[in-house]
Amino acid sequence: MKEKVQEVLNLVRPALQADGGDVELVDVSEEGVVSVRLTGACGSCPMSTMTLKMGIEKTLMEKIPEVKEVVQV
């Protein structure tokens, strides 16, 4: 499942990079929890929680039903 998650992150990455940020996959648990690290401008942005939940998590859950949650580390 880690490969699938990486593929989907590659789809959302251009939008993050356009704002000076990026996302890095840290881990995917057997329970479906995806751990990511927001970097660049996204790492310190006050809207990063919304980006994480409404952008990254929503997209991952739509494309990969096994994903239950996305957390930032």
C-alpha positions in Angstrom: 0.0 0.0 0.0 3.0 2.3 0.5 3.6 2.5 -3.2 -0.1 3.5 -3.8 0.1 6.2 -1.2 3.3 7.6 -2.8 1.6 7.7 -6.2 -1.3 9.7 -4.8 1.0 12.0 -3.0 2.8 12.6 -6.3 -0.6 13.8 -7.6 -1.1 16.5 -4.9 2.6 17.4 -4.7 2.5 20.0 -7.6 -0.1 22.1 -5.8 2.0 22.1 -2.6 5.2 23.0 -4.6 3.4 25.9 -6.3 3.0 27.4 -2.8 6.7 26.7 -1.9 6.0 23.5 0.1 6.1 19.8 -0.2 5.0 16.6 1.4 7.2 13.6 2.4 5.8 10.1 3.2 7.2 8.9 6.5 5.2 5.7 7.1 2.0 3.7 6.4 0.8 1.5 9.2 -1.0 -1.8 8.8 -4.1 0.0 10.3 -4.2 2.4 7.4 -2.7 5.4 9.2 -0.5 7.4 6.8 2.3 9.6 8.5 3.6 12.5 6.4 5.9 15.4 7.0 5.0 18.8 5.4 8.2 20.7 4.4 9.1 24.1 3.1 6.4 26.7 3.3 3.9 24.0 4.3 5.8 23.1 7.4 5.2 26.5 9.1 2.0 27.6 7.4 -1.0 28.2 9.7 -3.2 26.6 7.1 -1.2 23.3 7.1 -3.8 21.4 9.2 -6.4 22.3 6.6 -4.0 21.3 3.8 -3.4 18.0 5.5 -7.0 17.1 6.3 -9.0 18.6 3.4 -6.4 18.1 0.7 -4.0 15.3 1.3 -6.2 13.1 3.6 -9.3 13.6 1.5 -7.5 12.7 -1.7 -5.8 9.6 -0.2 -9.0 8.3 1.2 -10.9 8.8 -2.1 -8.2 7.0 -4.1 -7.2 4.3 -1.5 -10.1 3.1 0.6 -7.7 1.3 3.0 -6.4 4.7 4.2 -8.2 5.6 7.5 -6.3 8.7 8.6 -3.4 11.0 7.7 -1.3 12.4 10.5 1.6 14.9 10.4 4.8 14.0 12.2 
